Structures are given as structure tokens and as C-alpha cells.
């Protein structure tokens, strides 16, 4: 898959966004836990991904609480259900893995939900940072727990202005 990408500085470090005519496929942090397949073949094109960059930076400045971007994540059917459900977690709120499992109609699948959450290729836009442990503890995040804490702090002090 030949994707276009852009890498840019943000308040939480460098972000890389990759996509094609179908939509955004990946958002990667500077210190991403997982690399994306085929990344060596991606072609840089900041212009093609300008809207994604703009919306991500608006969100990180507290000027946006949601996104209006075409998304094209690739995963298993279960992963896609979990990732779609992440968008149902309201801005500024957190859910546990158990709550997310119940939300998708599989109340005993919290571990599988956690695994799918950990493979989310579109963090921030599909807000996996809003999922925490049942005890309230911050748990794994592809961009690191410090970044997860920063995103949750940003949302806790930002009034939703527009989606």
C-alpha cells in the first residue's frame, strides 16, 4: 500500500500522519510503540495531509474537541468494532476497558478490547487515550503514558468548542 505521509512538530512531540484517497490510515507518535507496515515505501506529501495536520494541531491547542476526517484503519473485524466504539467516548471523559467491552456488546472481552485498543492505528482521532484501567490507573498507550496523561489533562481543562 503506497501511502502519503507528513511529519510535523506538535505540543506532544513529532506526529506522523499517513493516508491515501480512502482516508487516514495511521497516526504515529515520535516514540511510537509499534511501527506501521510498509512505512519505508511511504511518500512525503504535506499538502495531501494538510487537513489532518490542521485538525490535530487545533485539538492539541484546545481549539477542537472532535475530528472531521475520512478514516481508513485496517484491522480485524473485532478491532474495527473496538476502534469505532472509541469515537463514542465523550471528549473529556474516560472509560474502563470493561465499559468499552460492554459498549460493544461483549462484556467479558475486556482483555481482547485492551489488545485491540493497544493496536489502534489512529490515536487521538480514535481516542484510545480515554480508556483507562478499572482502578482508574493509566495503562498502556502507543505514545507513552506521559503523552496519554498530557492528552487527558488537555481535555480536562478544555471546554469543547466545536467538533
N, C-alpha and C positions, 0 to 999 in steps of 0.2 A: 504494500500500500504506500503510494507516494503522497506524503503529507507535506503541507506547507507549515512553517513554524515561525514564531517570533519569540525572542527572549528579551525581557526588559526588567529594569530595576523597579522595585516596589517597596513599600514600607516594611514588608516582611522578608525581603531578600529578592533575589532574581527569580522571576517566573518565566516558564516556557509554555506557550500555548501552541497546539498543533491541530490542524484541521484540513478539511478539503471542502468540496462543493456540497457534501452531505451535512457538514456541521463540524463542531469542535469535537475532537477525539480524545485529546489529552490536555491536562494542565499539570505541569511538573514544577516542584519546588527546587530550589538550588541544591538542597541536600536531600532530594527525594529518596525514599527507601527502596523504591522499585524503578527500574528504567523501562522505557517503552520499547516494544519490539520494533525493529526496523528504523530506529532513530537515526542511524548513520546515513540513511537514504533521504531523510527529510531535506527540503529546500527552504532556505530562509526567504520569507516574504512578509515583511512587516505590514505592508499595505493591505494584503488579503485578510489579515487578522486584526486590523485596526479597531473594529467594533468590540471584539472580545477584550483587547487591551484596555480600551476606554472604560468599559463597564467594570472590569476588575479593579482598575485604579479608582474609579468612583466609589466602589464598595469599600475599598481599603482606606479611603479618605472619609468614610462615614456619610457619603452622599447618595448611596444606593443601598436598598435592602434586599433586592432580588435581581434577577437577570432575565433578559430577553434575547437569548442566543439560541441558534439551532445547535442541538447536541447530537452527537453520533457515537456514543460509547459502544464498545464491543465487549461482550461477556456472555456467560451462560444465561439461560432463561431466568434462573433464580437470582443471579447477580443483577440482571437488568431490573427485576422487580424490586429488589432492595434499593438500588440506586434511584429508581423512580420515586420510591417512597421517601427517600431523604429530602426531596423537594417539598414534602408535606410538613416537615418540621418547621414551625414558625420562626421567623427571624427573632433572635434574642432568647430563644428557649432551648432547652436541652432535653433529650430523651435518652433513656437507657436502651441497651441492646434488647432487653426483654420487651420494652414498649414498642420498639421498631418491629420486632418479631410478631407481636400481637397485631400491629397495624397492617402487616401484610398477610394476616390470617394464618400464621404458623407460630403459635405461642411457645412451642417447645424448641424452636430453631434459633435460639439466641446466639449460640456459638457459630452456626453457619452464617447468621446475619453479621456477626462480628467479622468473620473471614471475608465476606463479600464487601463489607464496609471498608476493610483494610485494602482492598483491591480497587477501590473507586478511582477511575481514571480522570475524574473531573472534580477534584476537591474545590472547595469554596462555592462553585456554581451548584453542585450537588453536595449540600453542606454536611459532609461526614464529620466535620469538626463539632457538630452539635450533638453527637452521640457520645455518651459517657458511660462509665460503669454503673451498675446498680447502686453501689455505695456512694456515688457522686464523684468518684475519683476520675481524673482524666486518664484515659487509656490510649493505646497506640494511635499514631497519626503519621501518615506518609511524609509529612513535612517536619516532623518532630513535635514533641509535647510543648516546647516553648512557643512554636508557631500556633498550635492549637489553642493554647492559653491566650495568646495575643488576639486571635480571631474572636474567641468568646468574650474577651474584655472589650474589644471594639464594639461588638453587638450589644453588650450590656450598657454601654454608655451612649449609644446612637439611637436616636428616635427614627423609626422608619420614615423616610421622606417620600420615596416612590420606588416602585418595583423596577 
